[in-house]
Amino acid sequence: MAGKLSWKKIRRGIKYPILVFLIKAFILFVRLFPRNFVLAICRHLGSFAFWLVKGERQKTIRNLSLIYGAEKSPEAIRAMARQVFVNQALNFGDYVLTLHYTTREDFAKLVDVSGEEHLKKAHAQGKGVLCLMSHAGSWEFSAILPPVLGYATSALSRPMPNPRIDKLIVGYRQKRGMKNIGRRKAYPKLLEALEAGDCLIIMIDQDTQARGVFVDFMGHSAYTPVGAARLAMDSGAPVVPVFIRRKSDDRHELCIQPPIAWEETGNEEENLLVNTRNYTAVIEAFIKQTPEQWVWMHERWKTTPEDVAAFLEKKRQKAKEATR
């Protein structure tokens, strides 16, 4: 057993350094080609992935049908789903091509910024800024652009399974000025970042295991993290929507909107519900402008109230057993 375990460690020790080397080599290789050529290849790869990855294709079509099935034909839904895959491939191509970009001038080559005055005004309040983002468009750009634009920025990051690959990805973000906050005992660190005046990247448009509430999203009840509302309530930081979309000419537009007003109900739990609902409505409105740019392969409506009730009951039972 010890010999097998040792060999497994040796293989991992060899495999991941090689993988990191190959990733870096691939990035350098891609940069040898002009952007138009790379994006043309990515369009074909996205269409091929749509055909190849059956499970993700079916989830994408199913989710789009749930929202748009009453107004669009199956053929139109399928075309939308294919474009979702193409857009993800285009985003990957631009991500690889720009990993060496670190300045506002670099990103000005392919990103237009609108509404920066909203972020500047909110940041000047000195309470930090909750940058509410979405997995629409090239969301990695939306996350790293605030530090590139000159705003101290932090983000919560779930580590990759392998430390070497995690270090590589986090390193690229840090080169742009992004400060990484690990998930372990993260909440106090998030508050500290806001107290220091940082922009804090936060996304709530996916179904996760984080504490959440059920709010309407695209006409259907969706379990939604309350992290943004909780941080806004505890810190007083303004919540500024910061979204990005790909334009028809393949340039990107970073769209910074006015802060979302805090709605005070006088009750903490109601605050979390009402404001999470308000934030979700703003995210939904943006996604609906270019729906093919959102990640429809994500199972956004998976969690049900019954799932949450069962989870909470399981936690209660474990707590009872621990006190016996």
N, C-alpha and C positions, 0 to 999 in steps of 0.2 A: 504493500500500500504506500509506504513512504517513497519507494522508488518511482511509482506511478505519479505521485503528487509532485515529486521533485522534477520529473520529466515535463509535467504539465506547466510548472513554473518556468522551466527553461524555454519551452515553446512560446509561452506568452512573452517572455523576455526578449525573444528573437522576433516574434511576429509583429508586435506593436511598434518597435523602432523602425522596422522595414515599412510598415503601413504609413507611419508619419512621414518617412522619407518619400514614399510614393505620392502621398497627398501633396507635399511641397513641390515635387517634380511636376506633378500634373498641373498645379497652379501656374508654375513658371512656363510650362508648355503652352497652356491656353493663352497666356499673355502674348505669345508670339504672333497671334492672329488678330486682325482688326475686329472691332466689336460687332459690326454688321454680319461678318462671317460667323462669329461665335453664336450670335443670336439666331441666325438662320439654322444652324445645326441644332440649337436647343429647341427650336420649334418642331423639328422632325423628331427629336428625342422625346419631347413631350407627347406627341401623337403616338409614338411607338409605346411609351409607357402606359398610355391610356388603353391601348390594345393588350399589352402584356400583363399588367397587374390587375387581375380580375377582381379580387376582393375590394381593392380601393376604388376601382371603376364602379362596381355595384353600389358601394356606399355613397359615392358622389351622385350617381343617378338617383338613388333612393332619396337622398336628402333634398336634391333639387326638385324632385317630383313632389315631395311633401310640401314645399313652399310654392312652386310655380306650376304644379301639375294641372291646376284648374284653368290656367290661362295660356299654357303652352302645350304644343303637341309633343308626343314622345320623341319625335325626330329633333325638335328644337331643344328639348331637355338634353338629349344625347350630345348635340352640338355644343351646348353650354358646358357640359361635363368634360368634353374633350378640351375645350378652351381653358378650363380650370387647370388641367394637367399641363397644357402648353405654357400657361402663365407661370406655374411653379418652376418649370424648366428654364424659362427666360429669367426668372428671379435668381435661380442658381447660377446661370451664366454671368449675370451682372455682378453677383456676389463674388465670384472667383476673379473676375476681371478687375475688381476694385479693392481687393484686399490690401493693396499697398497705398491706397488713398488715405490721407490723414488730415487734409486741410479743407477748409470751405472752398478754396479755389479748385482743388481737385474735384470735389463733388459737383461743383457748378458746371462741369463738363456734361453732366447728364441728369442733374436734379435741379428743378426750380422750386423755390420756397415761397409760399404765400402765407400771410398772416403772422409773420414772426413778431410783430408788435404785441400780439396777445401774450406770447411766451415771455417777451422782455418785460412787459408790465407786471405780469404775475410774479416773475422771478424777483423783481425789484421790491416786492413786499417783504422779502427776507424770511419767509416761512417754508421755503422749499416749494417745489411744484410737483404735483402728481401728473405725469404725462400719460394720459389715458390713450392706449394704442390698441390696434386690432391686427389680427392675422390676415390682413388684406393687403394686396400689393406686395412690394418688397419690404416686409416688416423688419427685416434685419437692418435695412437702411434707416427706417424710421427710428429705430432704437439707437443707432450709433450717430445719427445726425445731430442731436442736441449737444453732445460734447464737441463734435466737430465745429458746430456753430459758436462754441465758446462758453457753454454752460456746464458747470460742474455737474456730472451725471453719475448716478448709481443704478444698478439693476440687480434684481434677484435672479440667480442662475441655478438651474438644476444640473449637477455635475454629470458628465458623460461617464459611462461604465469604466472606461480606461483612463487613468490619470494623464497619460501622455497626450492622448487626443484631446482631452478636456483642456489641458494646459495650452495646446496649440490654438484651439478656438478662443479661449479666454484671452490668450496673448494677443490675437488679432484685434479683439475689442479694446483691450487696454492700450494698444498703440494709438487708438483714436481718442483716448481719454476716458473710456468707460471704467468705472469702479465696480468690481464684482462683489456681490454679497452672497455668501453660501446659504443654503436653506436651513442649516442647523441653528436653532434658536435665532431665527432671522428677524422676527418682528421688532424687537428693541433696536436692532441695527438699522432697520428701515426708518424708524422714527428718528434715530440719530442722524441719518443722512438728510432727512428733511429739516431737522433742527439746524444742521450745518448749512442749509440753503441750497442743497442739491436738487436737481431734477431727478425724479425717481420714475423709472420706466415701469408701467404696470399694464397688464392685459387681462381682461375678464371675459373674453368672448369664446372660451372653451370650457367644456365639461371636465372638471378636475376633481381630485380628492380633497381639495381645500374646502373650508367651511363655506357654505353658500345658501342661497335662497332661490325659490322658484319665481322667475319673472317672465314676462312675455318677450319672446325673441322671434321675429319673423312670423308672428301669429300663433306661436305654439309655446307652451310652458317649457322653460329651459333652466336647469340648475346652474346657477351663476355665482362665482366667487364674490364674497363681500369684502375682499381685501381693500379695494380702492375706497369704498365708503368708510370702512373702519379706520383706515389711515387718515382720511380727510377729517373724520370726526375727532380723532385723538390729537391731530397735529394742527388743524386749522389751515392746512396747506390748500391752495386753490387747485382745482382739477381742470387741466387744460387738454382737450382732445388734440392729439397729434397723429394724423393719419397720412398714408402715402398711397398713391395710385400710379399705375403705368398709363401714359398717354398714348394716343394713336401713333405718334412718331417715335415711340420707344424711349422718350424721355420720361422721367418720373416727376411727380409733383408732391412735395411735402406740404400738406394742408394743415395749418395750425389754426384752430378755431378759438373763439372766445371761451373763457372759463365757464364751466357749468355751475350755476348757483347752487349752494347747499340748501337743502330743504329740511328745516328743523321741525320735528313733530312733537318733541317733548318726551319721547320714549326711545331708548337706545335701540331696541330691536326693530322698531318701526322705522327709525332713521336708516338702519342698514338696508331694510327692504326698499323703502321709497327711493333712496338715492341710488342704490344699485339698479333699480328700475329706470331711473332717469339716465344714468350713464349708458345702460344697455340700449335705450331708445336712440341716443346719439350715435352709438356704434352702428346700430341697424340702419339708420338713415344713410350713413356713409357707404356701407356695404351695398345697399340697394342701388347706388349710383353706378357701380361697376361690379355686379354680383359675380361675374366669372373670375374675379381676382381674389375671392375669399377661399379659404381651405374647406371646401365642401366635403372632402373625404373624412373630415373629423366628425365623430359621432356626437354632435352637439346636443341632441335630445335623448341621449341614452339613459341618463339617470331619471328615475321616477320617484314620486313621494314615497312609494312602498319601499324602494331601495334605501332611502334615507332613514325611514322608520326602522327598518330591519337593522341597519348599521348602528343606529343609536341604541336600540334594544340590546344588541350584542355588547356594546360598550358598557351599558348598565349592568349586564350580567357579569361581565369581567370585573367591574368595580365591586360588585357584591361579593364575588368569590375572593377577591383580594383582601376584603375586610373580615373574612371568616377566620 
